Amino acid sequence: MSENGGANGTSDAKAEHINLKVIDQQGNEIFFKCKRTTALSKLMNAYCQRQGMDMKSVRFLFDGERLQEHQTPAEREMEDNDAIDVMVQQEGGCA
């Protein structure tokens, strides 16, 4: 039996998944469960599909810094139940 997991490996499986919430500008929350090693592009795409949005029209922020699609929760040192903010990107705006 290994030191970091039982016979069925449940403690390993728990440790490798993380629950994250995505919060939009109106305060609406959508929850996602993903692996710590999965690229955040998967979460971003799933969010945009659920909301009927184009990936190019929004920005995802964690602790005030923009997330890149290739990054993982482990790289950004995200913890269970952390929040990701999503902002609609505004182009132009000056008359």
C-alpha positions as CSV (number, residue, x, y, z in Angstrom):
1,M,0.0,0.0,0.0
2,S,1.4,3.4,-0.9
3,E,2.0,6.2,1.6
4,N,-0.1,8.8,-0.2
5,G,-3.2,6.8,-1.1
6,G,-5.4,4.0,0.1
7,A,-6.1,0.7,-1.7
8,N,-8.7,2.5,-3.9
9,G,-6.7,5.7,-4.4
10,T,-9.4,8.0,-3.2
11,S,-7.1,10.4,-1.4
12,D,-5.0,10.8,-4.6
13,A,-8.1,11.5,-6.7
14,K,-9.4,14.1,-4.2
15,A,-6.1,15.9,-4.1
16,E,-5.8,16.1,-7.8
17,H,-9.2,17.8,-8.3
18,I,-10.1,21.4,-7.4
19,N,-13.5,23.2,-7.3
20,L,-13.4,26.7,-8.8
21,K,-16.1,29.3,-9.3
22,V,-16.3,31.8,-12.1
23,I,-18.0,35.1,-11.1
24,D,-19.3,37.5,-13.7
25,Q,-19.7,41.3,-13.4
26,Q,-23.3,40.9,-12.1
27,G,-22.1,38.6,-9.3
28,N,-23.5,35.4,-10.9
29,E,-21.4,32.3,-10.0
30,I,-20.9,29.1,-12.0
31,F,-19.0,26.3,-10.4
32,F,-16.5,24.0,-12.1
33,K,-14.5,20.9,-11.0
34,C,-11.3,20.3,-12.8
35,K,-7.9,18.7,-12.3
36,R,-5.1,20.8,-11.0
37,T,-3.0,19.9,-14.0
38,T,-5.7,20.6,-16.7
39,A,-5.2,23.7,-18.8
40,L,-7.6,26.5,-17.8
41,S,-8.6,26.8,-21.5
42,K,-11.0,23.9,-20.8
43,L,-12.8,25.8,-18.0
44,M,-12.8,29.0,-20.1
45,N,-14.3,27.3,-23.1
46,A,-17.0,25.5,-20.9
47,Y,-17.9,28.8,-19.3
48,C,-18.2,30.6,-22.6
49,Q,-20.3,27.8,-24.1
50,R,-22.7,27.8,-21.2
51,Q,-23.1,31.6,-21.4
52,G,-23.3,31.8,-25.2
53,M,-20.2,34.0,-25.3
54,D,-17.2,34.2,-27.6
55,M,-13.8,33.5,-25.9
56,K,-12.4,36.6,-27.6
57,S,-14.9,38.9,-25.9
58,V,-14.1,38.0,-22.3
59,R,-11.1,38.1,-20.0
60,F,-10.6,35.8,-17.0
61,L,-8.8,37.2,-13.9
62,F,-7.4,35.5,-10.8
63,D,-6.2,37.8,-8.0
64,G,-6.4,40.7,-10.4
65,E,-4.1,39.1,-13.0
66,R,-5.2,37.8,-16.4
67,L,-5.3,34.1,-16.8
68,Q,-3.7,32.5,-19.9
69,E,-5.3,29.5,-21.6
70,H,-2.2,27.3,-21.2
71,Q,-1.9,27.9,-17.5
72,T,-3.1,25.3,-15.0
73,P,-4.6,25.8,-11.5
74,A,-1.4,24.3,-10.1
75,E,0.7,26.9,-11.9
76,R,-1.4,29.7,-10.5
77,E,-1.4,28.1,-7.0
78,M,-5.2,28.0,-6.9
79,E,-6.9,26.3,-4.0
80,D,-10.2,24.6,-3.6
81,N,-13.2,27.1,-3.9
82,D,-11.0,29.9,-5.3
83,A,-12.9,32.5,-7.5
84,I,-12.1,33.5,-11.0
85,D,-13.5,36.8,-12.2
86,V,-14.7,37.1,-15.8
87,M,-14.9,40.5,-17.5
88,V,-16.4,41.5,-20.9
89,Q,-13.6,43.1,-22.9
90,Q,-14.5,46.5,-24.2
91,E,-13.1,47.6,-27.5
92,G,-12.9,51.3,-28.2
93,G,-15.4,53.5,-26.3
94,C,-14.2,56.9,-27.3
95,A,-16.2,59.1,-29.6
